[in-house]
Amino acid sequence: MKPEFTVAPVRSRIDSPIHITASGLAPGERVTIRTKVMDGALREWESLAVVDADDVGAVDLSRMAPLEGSTYRGVDGEGPLWSMQGPDQSKFFTRNLPIELEYHSELCRGDRVIASTRFRRHFGDGVTWGQVHEPPVIGTFAHPNDGLPHPGVLVLHGSDSVDLASAATLLASEGYSVLALRWFGVEDRPAHMVNVELNDIDCAVTRMINNEFVVGDKIAVIGLSRGAELALEVAAHNANVGLTIALSPSSIRQAGMGENYSFKDPAWVRNGEPLEWVRGGNGFGMLLLFLSSVIRRKPMRQTRGFLGALNKNVEAVERSTIQVENCKGPMTLIVGDDDGLWPSQEYADRIAGRLKELDWPGTVRVECVPGAGHFVGFPYALPTLPPMRILKPASALAFDFGGSVAANADAARRVWRIVQEELSQWSGIVSRR
């Protein structure tokens, strides 16, 4: 009997479960399921699931744990997706634009392919999206294509200045009008994360509120890392920001990141005046950490350097602390307890502590995801996509952002649910106004 091999559904949203099954095998027969996909950088990623057929010659990855030689462990129907490995660690998995991914999955008996199938994953149906280039507002705007206004969400990238268009359309398919803002590193914006004018971000907020596809007089802001720092800074000074979701945030204003990774200038200015920032988090201490990682031949973790700057520069920290108590809406802080870039858990604790100390009347939710690293979740880590952990841009330079592949994949799923919950609760209030 010829084996049957299926992946269902053949087309589904990126966060949806899939069902990988095979039948017509010999009872107890060992087979390998190899799944491949080409990312946006034309790099092929691959996963392996080695399994033994059950006593009727069937395989079902939603109820079977793969064996040694697989790219993941434990029972997880989506394991073949998030455990994919690229050709090297020079780049993370790339899919910034909301273009469907086509996967090719093979059922193998030894080295021989005995059955194969293809399936597709998308970033949201029923959505209209397009590029916006109206300086200072540049980015991707996405909204449900029903012609109606919806609650507005501003998504802010981090220090890599990546286009988060796929995250924007995913969120738009949930019923939001979303602007993934490019606030530096793109034409007609600052080339580097230095002297970014916060009035320009306020302009983006105002443009969204005045957009025909946005309802209400407040928007939600979501950011990760430096984008979370920016989200908190904007929310603290803009009454039109309602909900703020900050992933792996900073409680203080960090240094700007200039050309050739220089850290001598401020990241943020308002009305042309630089805002105080903490110096030292990227200085000599970081150089020592880098040299230590080279000598030990281990990827560099930067958290200790940022902690050193936090503890040594007490007065500068106080002057550079983001005045989160001025935020007008609810706040959600999400961190991983194994952040390898900076001490986001410490930062989140300081933010929550400041709000409590100053009797802030709003609500704050703090979520710490066990085992997760810096890229703890949406809008960077999307469910079922390979998580971001180790990056090795050069032979002598490697960064460990923390967490494990499995923990980060689980965090992506968990955080996406938290984001959905928080936005749903907030948008229900906005829509009723």
CORTA-V736975 format. One record per helix or strand of 3 or more residues. SS is the DSSP state (H for helix, E for strand). FROM is the first residue (numbers start at 0). LEN is the number of residues. If there is no record, write none. Layout:
# CORTA-V736975
((SS,FROM,LEN) (SS,FROM,LEN))
This chain:
# CORTA-V736975
((E,3,5) (E,10,3) (E,18,5) (E,29,9) (E,43,9) (H,78,4) (E,100,9) (E,111,11) (E,126,8) (E,136,8) (E,149,7) (H,164,8) (E,176,5) (H,197,12) (E,213,11) (H,225,10) (E,240,7) (H,258,3) (E,267,3) (H,283,13) (H,302,10) (H,313,7) (H,323,3) (E,330,6) (H,343,14) (E,363,6) (E,389,5) (E,396,4) (H,404,28))
